[in-house]
Amino acid sequence: MNTHGSENTVAISPDGPASNLTEEEASRYDRQMRLWGLEAQQRMRNATILVIRLQGTATEAIKNMVLAGIGKLIIVDSEEVTEEDLGAGFLFRDEDVGQKRLEAAKSRIESLNPLVTVETITTPSVLQGDAFDALVKTVDLVCATDWDRDGLIRINEVCRRYKKPFYAGGTYGLLGYIFCDLLDHNYIAPDRSATKEAPKGMKKTAVYSPLCDAIRHQWGGLTKRQTKEVNPAVVFTVLAIWQYQSIHSGNLPDSENQAAELESIANSLISEANVHKQVLVSAPLEVIKSMSSTATHEFSPVCAIVGGMLAQDILKALAAREPPIANFFVFDGNTGGGTVIRMNMP
């Protein structure tokens, strides 16, 4: 994958050596190429994607990206399969408990689509210092899942240094989120005002913000109706969990005994962000209590929805055919609803 000019966007040279699809690829991807076109498929086929951590959200995202025909997938995870992983990770079996996650899952990921190259890395040191910089340089997009906020900010900073698009996603019990920083992203948007003879699409650019800026978003510019539409209670519960992790060395709350602290953090963040007071003054106590005892747990349906949306948006960014998420998505498993809020984007 080649990046052209000074615009920090994913772009493929269609006349590169990997631009011509084989007969097997053309047959396998025929249906989706009818949907998004040959050039978009070539972009995906030439892309190398780095996924950090293989839990429930990543499992679903990886399945969809591999089936769609990305070129190469690099997965970094050093942990072993636990009994808890069996509930949300369909790549794992009972007999895998105690094995390295990647050792157990690699062949199953490859079997989803033999045309995709799968590389696994089980050494955690690759995510640190010069080794991580070197790894990021070799890929086209980075996706970190179920990671703590401070770690996500650090990964995002490295991605920006080398002009690589960045995604983050994860779940906390019944809540889930996706964040993306696509730098300056060019895409084709439908031109609804065009005549029948004119081109159906128009080129647009979206300018994204890094995570460290997005979380400082001020809500004062939103009306009461706009504030209600983006479900701020869920947004600030996720942000409060991140802050809790930062205070507690990356650990999540795991019992209702932590509810008071989590509530205090959430309410402080709500106040600092200047949220419309007729919509939300304090975090709903029932949500806070629920998160205090369930944040460490993965629920398969929530992972499937968040992971599926994460993969869909990554593919959308690679294809450059439609506007991706801008730039923070939250999912509420209590209601089955998801919303997108534009956080500190120009």
N, C-alpha and C positions, 0 to 999 in steps of 0.2 A: 504494500500500500504506500502510495506516495502522497506527500503533502505539498501542494503547490503554493508558491508565493508566501506572503506574510500572513495570510488569513489562516487562523488556527482551526482548520476544519478538515474532516476526513474526506479525502478525494482519491479516486483510483484513476490511473491512466489506462483507458480502454485498449490502447495498443501495446500494453506491456506484455511480457512473455506468458503471463498466466491468464490472458484475457479471453482465450477461446475455450469454451466449455467442451468437455468430452461428451461422447454420445451417452455415456452412463449418467453424467451430471445433467445433461439436457433432459433425459428421460425422468430421472428422479425428481428434478426441480421444476418440471413442466408446469404444474398447476400454479405454483407460487410465482413463476416468471410471468405467467399471464396476468397475475395481479399487480406485480411491481416492476416488471420489465427486465430485459437482459442485463442492462448496465448495472442496475441495482443488485442483481444476483452476482455479477462479477465483483462488485465491491465487497460483498459478503464473503465470496469465495477466496478473495485475496487478503482477507483480514485475519490478524492474529489477536485473540482476546485473552487477557489475563484475568482469571477469577481467583480471588483470595478467600479462602475458607469454604469448606464443603459441608454445609448444614442444609436444612430444609429449603430455605429460599434459593440457595445456589443450585440445589438438585433440580428444581423445577426450571430455573432459568437455563441451566446447562442443557437439559433435555430439549427445550425449544430452540436454542441457538444451534445445537448440533444437527437437529432435524432440518433446520432451515438452510444448512450448508455453509457455515462459516469455514474458513480455510484451516485454521489451527487454533486449538484451545490449550492454554497453559493453566494448570490449576495448582495452587500452593495451599497445602494443609499438612500440618505435622501431627494432628491429633489422632487418637484411636477411636474406633467405633464403640459407642456405649449403647446400653439398652434403650436409652432415651432417643438415640438416633433412629431406631427402628420405626418409631411412630411417624416421623415426618420425612425420612429419607428413603424413598422407594428403591434406591440403589443398593441398600444394605439388607443382609439376611441375618437370621439368628446366629449362624455359625461365624459371622464376621466380627462379632463382639470381641474386642481385644486386639484385632488387627488394625493396621493403619487404615484410615478411611480411604485414602487414595489407592492403596494396594487392593482393597476390596472392590472399589468402584470402577477402576480404570477400564477393565475389559467390558464391563456392562455399558459404560459410556461409549466406548468404541463400537459396540454392537448396534447402537442406535443408528449410526451412519458411518460405515467403513471409509467413506470418502474424506472424513474429517481427521486431521492429525491431532492426537491427544498426547500432551506431555504433562507429566506430574512431577512435583517437587515437594519433598517431605521434610526438607531442612528449614527450620524457622529462621535461621540467620539470613536467608536470602531476602527477607523483608526489611533488612536493616542496612543503613549506610550506603556505601558504594555498591554493594551487591544488588541492592534494590534499584538504585539508579540505573545500573547496567541492564537489569531485567526490564525495567520500564522502557528503556530506549528501544528494545527489540520488539515491542508490541504496538498495536494500533489503538487499543482501548483497554482501560483497567476497570474492573468491577470488584468492589470489596463488599462482602456480605456478612451480616451479623457481627459487626466490628464496633468497638467503642468510638465515641465521638472524637476524642483526641487523636486516636490512631487514624481515623478517617481524614481528619484535617491534615495530618502529616502526609498521608498517601496522596491526597489531593494536591498538596504543595509540590510534591515530586512530579506528579502528572503535569502540572502547570509549567514546571521548569522545562519539561521536554515536549510541551504542547501536545499532550495526549488527553483525549476525552476521558472523563471519570464518572463512574456510576457507583452509588452505594445503595444497598437495600437490606431489609431485615424485618424480623417480626419480634414482638414482645407479647406473648400470649395471643389475645384476640386482636391486637393492634399491629399494623405494619406500616412501613414507609419506603419510599424511593427518593433519592436525591441525585441530581445530575449536574455536572459542570462540563458543558461542551465547548467552552472557550468562545470563539466566534464561529458560529455554526451556520453554514449555508445550506439551504434546502429549497425544494420546489414545492410551492403551495398552490392549491387550486385557485384559479382566477375566475371567480363567480361572475364578474362583470364582463368577461370576454365574450365576443360574438362567436357564432358557430364556426366561422372561418379562422378566427384567431387562435393562437396556442392556448391550451387549456390550463397551463401552469405558469407561474411567475416565480422568479428567483427572489428569495428573501434571506435575511441574515438575522439571527438571534444572538445577542451578546449575553453570556452567562457570567455568574459570579462564583467565586470559590466558596466552599462550605463555611470557612471562618467568617466571611462577610454575610452570607445568607442567614446564619443563625442570629445575627444582630438586627434583623429586619424590624422596622417600626410599622405598626399597624394603623397609625393615626389617620392615614389617607383613605382608609376604607369606610364606606357607609355602613350603617347598621345591617342592611340587607346583604351587602357584599361580605361582611364579617361572618354572618350566620352561614352563608353558603359554603365557606371553606372549613367549617367544623373546627374552630380554634381549640376546643377542649381536647381533641385528639392530638392536634399539632403540639400543644404545650405539654401534654402528657409525655409524648415522645421526647421533646426537648428536655423535660425534667428528668427523665430516665437517663439521658445522656449526661446531664449535669451530675446526677447522683453517681454514675459510673466514674466520672472524672474525680469526684471527691473520695470515692472508695476504691481507688486503685484498679478500676476496670470491672469491679464486681457489680452485679445487678441486685436490686432488692429481691428478697426471697421469702418474705413473710409479712403479714399485716403489721408486725411490730415496726416496720420501716415506713408505714403509711404517713405518719405525721411529718417525717422529714421530707418525704417525696412531695407531700401536699405543700409544705412550706416553700420548697424549691419552685414548684409549678406556679404558685401564687406570686412569688417574687418575679419570675420571668414574665408573667402576664402583666404585672404592673409596669415593669421596665419597658415592655414593648408597646405600651400605650394602646391596648386593645379596647375597642368600643365598650364602654361600661354597661350599656343596655343589653349587651350580648353575653359578656363573660367578665366577671369580676374575680372569680376564684375557680379553681379546678373542681369539677364535680367529684364529691367525696367517694361515690360508688365506683367511679372509674379509677381513682387513685388507689382505693383499697384492693380492687381487682388486680391492678398492675403490681401492687406490692407483693402479691402472692403468686402471680402467674407469669411475670415478665421473663422468668428463666425457662419457661416451657414453650415448646413448639407445637402448634396445632396444624395438622396436615392441610386442612382446607384453606387456612390463612396463608400458609407457605405456598400453596399452589396458586392462589390468586396473586399474591405479591410477586412471587417468582415468575409467573407467567407474564405479568405486566412489565416486569423488569426486562425480561428477554425481548418482549415485543418492542419496548422503547429503544433498546440497544440496536435491534435490527432496523428500526425506523431511522435511527441516527446514522447507521452505516449506509443505508440505502439513500439517504438524503432526499426522500420523496415526500415526506410530510413533516409537520412540526413536531418535535419530540416534547416531552414533559418540560415545562418551564415553571419551576425547577424542583419543587418539593411536592410529593404526593403522599397522602396518608390514607390508610384503609382502616375502617372500623368494623371489625368482625361482629360486634354486637348488633349493628344495623345492616351490615352487608353493603355499606356505601363507601365510596372513595371520593376524595376531592384533591384538587391541585391548587396550590397557592404559589404565586410568584414572589419569591423572597429575595429582596435586595437586588433585583435585576434591573438594568437600565431601562 
